[in-house]
């Protein structure tokens, strides 16, 4: 494997106490040396002057649609979008067709991803067989096959009893349960956030309490079982307040937020239509403010994309009928920089924690040990990005097979310029 030198970059790796101008020398797939002005005799050099060099981003929440949804995304296109967004590892959710609820399906996904040879795939397996909420899957067999966590996303774990069983079994294996928090008796039939926008558009709304009630249930059970619980795509001020208080009590809870939830309010639906329809839905301004504040104060542990591609014909249906979800792998970094770093809400080091070190820590029991850090001798998963590069996002020019993004045409500040996975340069931005 060829050697690679990333030169003159601002290296940031919070878990390694790295924050300064230096070089990274990669050889035979591993980091050979990190330091200033390395005299490395290598043929391939990435000049990173004025750019940030950090551990590869880890996305805890993606939908790659394969098997069963290849009309919207494939492993090839989804992983190409991932590395273009700086993600060296992604965790695909199990709501495929068939559902990833057995070791054979997990193994097949990993084998295919290895052949594709782009980002690492760290599968999240279903909590229940078929994600039907009746019977637990074989957690032990699935973790042995490569699953790093369990979730019935995009459904909540159906009952408190089943979630209690799942938390206990997951705790025994050292893996987290990831829950999509939604009380279906409160949200059934809803399309967007409940409120004036839904009323004006003539669609049923999804109230914030649908998320909050489920979060409360989950936190009670996580505290009782002393198990690791991760809350997917947190979107309400109420949920955040409960998580903050639970953490103070010592509950083993972590949570993620998506760029679309900290960037847009539900009023965006009037402008972007189904491109701004996702679940949980975009919320009100007070919720967005609470999310941004909780990112800054450390309550939020990770930024995850919830990349959810849908073919154009699916998103062209009426608002009440179109599927939930937006793509996000290729815009996540730029939105985080534009909305959080450049306005001074968080630092670059905090951003690296949210997109690399912290998500790696959440799945650390079953994920490769080197994720989220840069250390001599470790496999080289590295993201290079220019925090001030101005560009316009064009969804049709992206690598995802789908284009369902409300950010199409947006002017953004900050872009990935190179992505290295296992010492291989798998993406380089064409300026």
C-alpha positions in Angstrom: 0.0 0.0 0.0 1.4 3.4 -1.0 2.6 5.9 1.6 0.7 9.2 2.1 1.7 12.4 3.8 -0.9 14.9 5.0 1.2 18.1 5.4 0.8 21.4 7.3 -2.7 20.8 8.5 -4.3 21.9 11.8 -4.6 18.4 13.4 -7.4 18.2 15.9 -8.0 14.9 17.9 -9.4 15.7 21.3 -9.0 12.2 22.7 -5.3 12.3 21.8 -4.7 15.9 23.1 -3.8 17.0 19.6 -4.6 20.5 18.5 -2.0 22.2 16.4 -0.1 22.5 13.1 1.6 19.2 12.2 1.9 16.4 9.6 0.5 12.9 9.5 2.6 10.2 7.8 0.6 7.1 6.7 2.3 3.9 5.6 0.9 0.5 4.9 -2.5 1.6 5.9 -1.5 2.8 9.4 -0.4 6.1 11.0 3.4 5.9 11.2 4.1 9.3 12.6 2.4 12.5 13.7 4.4 15.7 14.3 5.6 19.0 12.8 7.6 19.0 9.6 8.0 15.3 9.1 10.8 14.4 6.7 8.7 11.6 5.1 9.9 10.5 1.7 6.5 9.7 0.2 5.2 10.2 -3.4 1.6 11.2 -2.5 1.2 14.4 -0.5 -2.0 16.2 0.6 -1.2 19.8 1.2 -3.5 20.7 4.1 -2.4 24.3 4.8 -5.3 26.2 6.3 -7.3 23.0 6.7 -8.4 20.8 9.6 -7.1 17.2 9.8 -9.0 15.0 12.3 -10.1 11.4 13.0 -12.6 10.2 10.4 -16.2 11.1 11.0 -18.5 8.4 12.4 -22.2 8.6 11.5 -24.4 6.7 14.0 -27.5 6.9 11.9 -27.8 6.3 8.1 -30.2 4.4 5.8 -28.4 2.8 2.9 -31.6 1.1 1.7 -29.9 -2.2 0.6 -31.5 -4.7 0.5 -34.9 -3.9 -0.8 -34.7 -0.2 -1.4 -32.1 0.0 -4.2 -34.4 2.3 -6.2 -33.4 5.0 -3.7 -29.9 4.0 -2.6 -27.3 1.2 -2.8 -24.3 0.4 -0.8 -22.1 1.8 -3.6 -23.9 5.1 -3.8 -24.5 5.6 -0.1 -20.9 4.8 0.8 -19.7 7.1 -2.0 -21.8 9.9 -0.5 -20.4 9.0 3.0 -16.8 9.5 2.1 -17.6 12.7 0.1 -19.0 13.9 3.4 -15.9 13.0 5.4 -17.5 9.9 7.0 -15.1 7.0 7.3 -17.5 4.8 9.2 -21.3 4.7 9.0 -23.9 2.7 11.0 -26.8 1.6 8.7 -30.2 1.2 10.4 -31.9 -2.2 10.1 -35.2 -1.0 8.5 -34.3 -2.6 5.1 -36.4 -5.2 3.3 -35.9 -7.8 4.7 -35.1 -6.2 8.1 -31.6 -6.8 9.4 -32.6 -9.1 12.2 -30.3 -12.1 11.7 -26.6 -12.8 11.6 -26.8 -13.9 7.9 -28.1 -10.5 6.8 -25.5 -8.6 8.9 -22.7 -10.7 7.5 -23.9 -10.3 3.9 -24.0 -6.5 4.3 -20.5 -6.5 5.7 -19.2 -8.7 2.9 -20.7 -6.4 0.3 -19.4 -3.2 2.0 -15.9 -4.7 2.0 -16.1 -5.3 -1.8 -17.3 -1.7 -2.3 -14.2 -0.5 -0.4 -15.2 3.0 0.7 -16.4 3.8 4.2 -16.5 1.2 6.9 -19.9 -0.2 7.6 -20.9 -0.9 11.3 -24.4 -2.4 11.2 -27.1 -1.7 13.7 -29.3 -4.7 14.0 -33.0 -4.9 14.8 -34.1 -5.1 18.5 -37.1 -7.3 17.5 -37.7 -9.9 14.9 -38.9 -8.1 11.8 -38.9 -4.9 13.9 -42.4 -6.0 14.8 -42.0 -5.5 18.5 -43.0 -9.0 19.6 -39.8 -11.0 20.1 -36.2 -10.1 20.7 -33.6 -10.9 18.0 -30.6 -13.1 18.8 -28.4 -10.3 20.2 -25.4 -12.6 20.8 -25.4 -14.0 17.3 -25.8 -10.5 15.8 -23.0 -8.9 17.7 -20.8 -11.9 16.8 -21.7 -11.2 13.2 -20.7 -7.5 13.5 -23.6 -5.5 14.8 -22.5 -2.6 17.0 -25.9 -1.6 18.5 -29.6 -2.5 18.3 -32.6 -0.5 17.2 -36.1 -0.9 15.6 -35.7 2.5 13.8 -37.8 4.0 12.4 -40.2 2.5 15.0 -39.9 2.9 18.7 -39.3 -0.3 20.7 -43.0 -1.3 20.9 -43.6 -1.9 24.6 -41.9 -1.1 27.9 -41.6 -4.8 28.6 -39.7 -5.5 25.5 -37.5 -2.5 25.9 -36.6 -3.6 29.4 -35.6 -7.1 28.1 -33.6 -5.5 25.3 -31.7 -3.1 27.6 -30.8 -6.0 29.9 -29.6 -8.2 27.1 -27.7 -5.4 25.5 -26.1 -4.5 28.8 -24.8 -8.0 29.1 -23.1 -7.7 25.7 -21.9 -4.2 26.3 -23.8 -2.6 23.4 -26.3 0.3 23.4 -30.0 0.2 22.5 -30.8 3.1 20.1 -34.4 4.1 20.2 -36.5 6.2 17.8 -38.7 7.9 20.4 -42.3 8.2 19.2 -45.6 7.3 21.0 -47.5 6.1 18.0 -50.9 6.6 19.7 -50.1 10.3 19.6 -48.4 10.6 16.2 -50.4 8.2 14.1 -51.4 9.8 10.8 -49.3 12.9 11.3 -47.1 14.3 8.6 -45.3 17.4 10.1 -45.0 19.1 13.4 -48.4 19.9 15.0 -49.1 23.6 15.0 -50.1 26.5 12.7 -48.1 25.3 9.7 -49.8 21.9 9.7 -53.2 23.7 10.0 -52.4 26.0 7.1 -51.3 23.1 4.9 -54.3 21.0 6.0 -52.4 18.0 7.3 -52.4 16.2 10.6 -49.6 17.2 13.0 -47.2 15.3 15.1 -47.1 16.8 18.6 -43.8 17.3 20.5 -45.3 15.2 23.3 -45.2 12.1 21.1 -41.5 12.2 21.4 -41.3 13.4 25.0 -43.6 10.7 26.4 -41.4 8.0 24.8 -38.2 9.6 26.0 -39.6 9.6 29.5 -40.4 5.9 29.3 -37.0 5.0 27.9 -35.1 7.0 30.6 -37.0 5.3 33.4 -36.1 1.9 32.0 -32.5 2.8 31.3 -32.1 4.0 34.9 -33.7 0.9 36.3 -31.6 -1.4 34.2 -28.4 0.6 34.4 -28.0 -0.1 30.7 -26.7 2.1 27.9 -29.4 3.9 26.0 -28.9 6.2 22.9 -31.7 8.4 21.7 -31.9 8.9 18.0 -32.5 12.2 16.2 -33.6 14.2 19.3 -35.8 17.1 18.3 -37.7 18.7 21.2 -36.8 21.0 24.0 -38.7 18.7 26.4 -36.7 15.6 25.4 -33.4 17.6 25.8 -34.4 18.8 29.3 -35.2 15.2 30.4 -31.9 13.9 29.0 -29.9 16.7 30.7 -31.5 15.8 34.1 -31.1 12.1 33.5 -27.4 12.6 32.9 -27.1 14.5 36.2 -28.6 11.5 37.9 -26.0 9.2 36.3 -28.3 7.5 33.8 -26.2 6.0 30.9 -28.0 7.9 28.2 -26.5 9.6 25.1 -28.3 11.4 22.3 -27.8 12.7 18.8 -29.1 15.6 16.8 -29.3 16.0 13.0 -28.2 19.0 11.0 -31.7 19.5 9.6 -33.2 19.7 13.1 -30.7 22.3 14.3 -30.9 24.3 11.1 -34.6 24.4 10.0 -37.9 25.0 11.8 -41.2 23.5 10.7 -41.9 26.7 8.7 -39.5 25.3 6.1 -42.2 22.8 5.0 -44.1 25.7 3.4 -41.1 26.5 1.3 -39.7 23.0 0.6 -42.7 20.8 0.8 -42.0 17.1 1.1 -38.2 17.8 0.9 -38.6 19.1 4.5 -40.7 16.1 5.7 -38.9 13.8 8.1 -39.6 11.9 11.3 -39.3 13.3 13.9 -40.5 16.4 12.1 -38.9 19.8 12.0 -40.0 21.6 15.2 -40.6 25.1 16.3 -38.1 27.9 16.8 -38.0 27.3 20.6 -37.0 23.7 20.0 -34.3 24.6 17.5 -32.9 27.1 20.0 -32.9 24.4 22.7 -31.1 22.0 20.4 -28.4 24.5 19.6 -27.9 25.4 23.3 -27.7 21.7 24.2 -25.1 21.1 21.6 -23.0 24.0 23.0 -23.4 22.8 26.7 -22.5 19.2 25.9 -26.0 17.6 26.5 -26.0 16.4 22.9 -23.3 13.8 22.4 -23.2 13.4 18.6 -24.2 14.8 15.3 -25.8 12.1 13.1 -27.2 12.6 9.6 -30.2 10.3 9.6 -29.4 10.1 5.8 -32.7 8.9 4.4 -32.7 8.7 0.6 -35.9 8.4 -1.4 -36.4 8.2 -5.2 -38.0 11.3 -6.7 -41.2 9.6 -7.6 -41.7 8.8 -3.8 -41.1 12.4 -2.7 -43.4 13.8 -5.4 -46.4 12.4 -3.7 -48.7 14.7 -1.7 -47.4 15.9 1.7 -49.6 13.6 3.7 -48.5 10.5 1.6 -44.8 11.1 0.8 -42.3 9.2 2.9 -40.3 10.7 5.7 -36.7 11.5 5.3 -33.9 13.7 3.7 -30.4 12.9 2.5 -27.6 14.4 4.6 -24.2 12.7 4.3 -22.8 15.4 1.9 -24.1 18.4 3.8 -23.6 17.5 7.5 -20.2 19.0 8.0 -21.0 22.2 6.1 -24.2 22.8 8.0 -22.5 22.2 11.3 -19.8 24.7 10.4 -22.2 27.2 9.0 -24.8 27.0 11.8 -22.6 26.2 14.8 -18.9 26.9 14.4 -18.8 30.1 12.3 -21.4 31.9 14.5 -19.3 31.0 17.6 -21.7 28.5 19.2 -19.1 25.7 19.4 -15.3 25.4 18.6 -13.7 23.2 15.9 -12.6 20.8 18.7 -16.2 20.5 19.9 -17.3 19.8 16.3 -14.7 17.0 16.0 -15.9 15.5 19.2 -19.5 15.5 18.0 -18.8 14.0 14.6 -15.9 11.6 15.4 -14.7 11.0 19.0 -18.1 10.9 20.8 -20.0 8.7 18.3 -17.1 6.3 18.2 -17.2 6.1 22.0 -21.0 5.3 22.0 -20.4 2.2 19.9 -16.9 1.4 21.2 -17.6 -2.0 22.6 -18.0 -3.6 19.2 -16.5 -1.1 16.8 -12.9 -1.0 15.7 -10.7 0.4 18.5 -9.1 3.2 16.5 -12.3 5.1 15.6 -12.4 8.6 16.8 -8.7 9.0 17.4 -5.3 9.5 15.7 -2.5 7.4 17.2 0.8 5.9 15.9 0.3 2.4 14.7 -3.5 2.6 14.3 -5.3 2.2 11.0 -5.5 5.5 9.3 -9.1 6.8 9.1 -8.7 10.5 8.5 -10.9 13.4 7.4 -9.5 16.6 6.0 -11.7 19.7 5.6 -11.5 23.3 4.8 -13.6 25.2 7.3 -13.9 28.4 5.3 -14.3 27.0 1.7 -17.5 28.6 0.3 -19.6 26.5 -2.1 -23.1 25.9 -3.3 -24.7 22.5 -2.7 -26.3 21.0 -5.7 -28.1 17.8 -4.7 -28.2 16.4 -8.3 -24.4 16.6 -8.4 -24.0 14.6 -5.2 -23.0 11.0 -4.9 -26.2 9.7 -3.4 -28.6 8.0 -5.7 -31.3 10.3 -4.4 -31.7 14.1 -4.3 -34.3 14.7 -1.6 -32.7 17.6 0.3 -34.1 21.0 1.4 -30.6 22.4 1.2 -30.3 22.1 -2.6 -29.0 25.4 -3.8 -27.9 26.6 -0.4 -24.6 28.6 -0.1 -22.5 26.9 2.6 -19.1 27.6 4.2 -16.9 24.6 4.9 -16.2 21.4 2.9 -14.4 18.1 3.1 -11.4 18.0 0.8 -10.0 14.5 1.4 -11.1 11.3 3.1 -8.7 8.4 4.0 -10.0 5.0 5.1 -7.5 2.4 6.3 -4.7 4.4 4.7 -6.4 4.6 1.3 -7.4 8.0 -0.2 -11.0 7.2 -1.1 -12.2 10.8 -1.7 -10.5 14.0 -2.9 -12.4 17.1 -3.6 -12.1 18.4 -7.2 -11.8 22.1 -6.8 
